[in-house]
Amino acid sequence: QLQLVESGGGLVQAGGSLRLACAASGSTLMIRTIAWYRLAPEKEREWVAMISRSGNPFYSDSVKGRFTISRDKAKNTVYLEMNDLKPEDTAVYYCNEDRKGSPFGPWGQGTQVTVSS
């Protein structure tokens, strides 16, 4: 059974960068569509980016041009490179498998990203 663990969050100033990791165990990520989501205080969970089984990336308008999603087959890990971070990017970031446009599977603990102005 696929298990995902997020890491890499932290506190950064506006304009800074972070790289999040979504490490998988139990199954390979390469046959799955994996997405990043985020949950900010008093907001609904937001889809941020995803990488399809074929390796094609997709982004929400709010992060397009600033975030890059990628995957490493050898490490069985999906990454989210975040550049030019803004205070509104502050949230807990989660990864999950995407099936037919919806998250599938249990949510992990996520990783906190805090961007100071």
Buried (B, 14 or more C-beta within 10 A) or exposed (E): EBEBBBBBBEEBEEEBEBBBBBBBEEBEBBEBBBBBBBBBEEEEBBBBBBBEEEEEBBBBEBBEEBBBBEBEEEEBBBBBBBBEBBEEBBBBBBBBBBEEEEBEBEBBEBBEBBBEE
